[in-house]
Amino acid sequence: MSEPRTDRTPPGPTEASVRTAVLEWFHDAWDADASLIEWRERLVDSGWAVPSWSRDWFGRRLPAWADRVAHGAIRQAGGVATPLGGGFGLAAPTMYDHASDELKSRFLRDTLTGAVTWCQLFSEPGAGSDLAGLQSTAVRDGDEWVVNGQKVWNTSADHADMGILVARTDWNAPKHAGLSYFLLDMHQPGVTVRPIRQMNDHASFNEVFLDDVRIPHDHVVGDVGGGWAVARGTLAHERSFATNRDAKFPAAATGRVLDEARLEADEYNRTYVWYPQRQGRADLVIERAQAAAVDCDPIVRQSIADLLSFHQAADWTSRRARAARELGRPPGSEGSIGKLALSEVARRSNRVHTSISGANGMLSATNGNTDDPLDAVIAEVLVSTPAQSIAGGTDEIQHNILGENVLGLPREPAPDRGLPFRDARVND
């Protein structure tokens, strides 16, 4: 008889085994009367807040899908998982991937617990989709950087403690090579935040003015001049950021930690209350057609079938992208395809709702023209859907990504490629 093999690799974790381990820990650790911060400190220190991270930085070195499983198990058991917002979804993973150990030690734990909140300072009035064309400047002054410029479309900037900022540190380098990535204290002098009133009457975004703002040199993430690579990492995390907005708590569950979590979620979600309308509300077209007595109209029926079929196909693409991320695969073409599909769903929904509602689609509760809540929703849909083609990378940018990186087409002509940024044409 042959000797038993001793070099076999032990089986890896499964979703079931991870869920069991999380629940065993949760039932021992859960304290409904703790404060939200106290509970999340316990969660972070256990390694179950980000189990896919290394043990040195609050994780358990499990596969990427373990984060979803752990958070889901905690919520299903009636508990509270990780914070909502750009801190956990954008700043923390970017720091984990690129920041120095000193910066991680200073900010990661408080970011994961929600004690420190964050906003993203990337876009500028003259460089929206062309992030590398930004003109905000950071000039070295001893152990600090002095930053001047303007940022725009900044969610949560009005109440964030910190900001992740990309600024130009070298005007003599090509535009992608002259950028650096900083962590910015939003409460310091020289930072001015102003809300932007949108045409749907919401004010979810802000513009931020930076006037001689000072940032310590050790708050640079990555290398000086290497900010483009770090920013691309943040943008990759941003593609999955929407899934971080979903927080549901059992209605019957009580306790201080749950009460504080509900207040946190209500405040956070107020910013995104119009986002379903931005996506077109395809879920309402049948109900609206029936209410308007046009559900038997063959043209309307065909347009509804076309919309809902396309919407289902887009959802499948989104699920494939999500599954790839959970398996730890790098972002692929599914992200750009899915973004383009969502834009198309929004446009088609807009057209279908317009054909169903007609002039009633202009009725709005805010101006007192209607008492029907659904009339107001449709009016908001019609003025909100154009944003879907812009936010998170315009359709044109997504086409370029697919054409160049997936289809292998020639790169878009860029006369300023390789030139020092000061000699490049910019939008004033």
Phi, psi and omega in degrees: 000135182284152178291145177294143180289141180244003184255015181288140177284127180298148181299144180282172180292152175245165177301320181296317182292322178294316180299318179297316181295319180297314183293323176299315178295315185300314184295333175278328190263336189297132177223101185294342182266359177287162172286162181299318180294317179299318180295316182290331173298318177296319179296313181297315182294338179283341184092358183267358174287318178222069185298342179282348180279172180287160180293334178293335184232061167068019180241192180227010178056046177260169178298162184301326182293344183295331178300311180299316182295316182296313181296318180296319180297319180295316180294317180295333178278001178093015181256190181240133181259220190281165182293154171277158171109178186289345177295302180289322187279332186236304186294313184298308180295329177293316178296319180301320182282327194231340189280161176291160178300326180296315178293320177300315180297326184281323192241335190297311186297314180294332176287318180292331178275344183090004178294331175243128180253158191225158168225167183250126182242079182247295189297151177225158181304325182258005182209071181283282180286332179272073184304323182293347179271012184295155186238000174298136188248147172233120183245129182291132176223087183067237180269014180228164172244137178255120188248134174225141177155189180224136175242160185213161182062044185260104178289137175070006181295338182286345179224010181282148175279322185226160176228144170266121193235135170248128181221161182272123180250352180213106180280350180268352178267157171305156193301325180284337186266352185257019185253149175226156188246127187234159167254122190244131173284114184283348184266003185276161177300147179097350177260115179242127182243128179231131178291152178250120178277123184268167182286348173267012175074008173267165176223068185277342186241167180225163165248144185236127179252131182244113184238103181053042177283138184251135179232128177301146180300327182284004174265010172282131177263124186078205182268151169298127185088355180254021185292334182296317180296320179293317180298322178296326175296317177299316181296326176295320176292329182296331181298333180255008187293329184300330181292346180276003181265358186264110179224113180239138181234142179303131185298326184276346183288139181231171180131157184300315184297321179288321178299316180291325179292321177296317178297318178299315181293319179299316180294317181294314185288345176301327179295327190253016185297335181264359184296323174301324178292325177300328181276357171105344181052054176298337181292347184261353191294321181294314179301317181292322178295320179293319180295327180271003179059036176242013183290347176260358177290123186297325180291317179295317180299319180293319180294324177293315179299319179298314181296310185291327176295315180295321180299319179294319178297320179296323179295322177297319178297318179298321180292323177298318179297317180295319179296321179296318179297318182294336177274001178083013179282148178293155179304134180243203184291340183302326181298311181290320178298316180296320178297317178296322180295319178296322177297319180291321176301317180298315181295315180295320178298318179302314181295319181293315178298323178295317181293329180282312188274332183061222182295335178297343177293349177267356181287140183219138178292334184291334178256011174075017183276344183209150174256356182276116181302326181289328173301316180295323179297315181295319177301321179290324176303313188293333179259356182257332186298330177303333181293335183297329181279355184248313187296143176070023183105114185297162177304322181297321178295318180296321176298318179297317180300313181293318182297315186276316188268337183252311183273348178073024179285159178301149179294151178300136180304136179218094183301336183266005182297126180089347179283152169303142186299328181295341179262357182276154177282131180234161176273119180269000000 
